Amino acid sequence: MTKYNIWMEGYRITGGSAPATFVGEIEADSFSEACVKLCGNDPNFNKDNLTVWGCGLFDNEKRARRLFG
């Protein structure tokens, strides 16, 4: 098993924004499995797209901050 750090990208919408945030660290056999283990109980998690509230999940901070910091 590999230990994955999971980051959620930031967003900008009318009236609000947020930078990328660290979601957590978890061991799994793949990044998608890690996302399901960590976020699977969140009703806003989409396991097909690996998103929460439409914000992508990434395995590193640099990629998560690429669009909106």
MIGU-35156 format. One record per residue (C-alpha): residue number from 1; residue in one letter; x, y, z. Coordinates in steps of 0.05 Angstrom, whole numbers. Example, Ala and Ser with C-alpha at 12.3 -4.5 7.8 and 13.67 -1.06 7.14 Angstrom:
BEGIN
lovex,torgu,u,v,w
1,A,246,-90,156
2,S,273,-21,143
end
This chain:
BEGIN
lovex,torgu,u,v,w
1,M,0,0,0
2,T,21,71,-14
3,K,9,131,31
4,Y,-28,187,-8
5,N,-35,260,10
6,I,-101,286,-18
7,W,-111,359,-37
8,M,-174,393,-62
9,E,-166,448,-114
10,G,-188,518,-97
11,Y,-247,554,-129
12,R,-274,622,-148
13,I,-348,634,-157
14,T,-392,694,-153
15,G,-384,721,-83
16,G,-333,672,-57
17,S,-267,637,-65
18,A,-219,591,-29
19,P,-149,566,-41
20,A,-130,493,-47
21,T,-137,455,18
22,F,-105,393,47
23,V,-159,340,57
24,G,-117,286,90
25,E,-69,228,85
26,I,-88,155,77
27,E,-59,89,54
28,A,-89,54,-6
29,D,-71,14,-68
30,S,-88,71,-115
31,F,-103,146,-113
32,S,-176,134,-131
33,E,-183,83,-75
34,A,-151,133,-27
35,C,-202,186,-48
36,V,-260,138,-37
37,K,-233,117,31
38,L,-224,189,54
39,C,-283,223,21
40,G,-332,167,7
41,N,-381,186,62
42,D,-386,258,39
43,P,-451,266,0
44,N,-416,318,-44
45,F,-362,269,-66
46,N,-365,244,-137
47,K,-325,180,-143
48,D,-329,178,-219
49,N,-296,246,-226
50,L,-258,247,-160
51,T,-287,314,-140
52,V,-319,345,-79
53,W,-369,401,-94
54,G,-340,399,-165
55,C,-269,413,-141
56,G,-218,363,-164
57,L,-177,320,-117
58,F,-102,315,-128
59,D,-43,277,-99
60,N,0,339,-88
61,E,-6,412,-68
62,K,26,440,-131
63,R,-27,410,-178
64,A,-84,429,-131
65,R,-61,502,-130
66,R,-51,507,-206
67,L,-117,541,-222
68,F,-139,581,-162
69,G,-81,580,-113
end
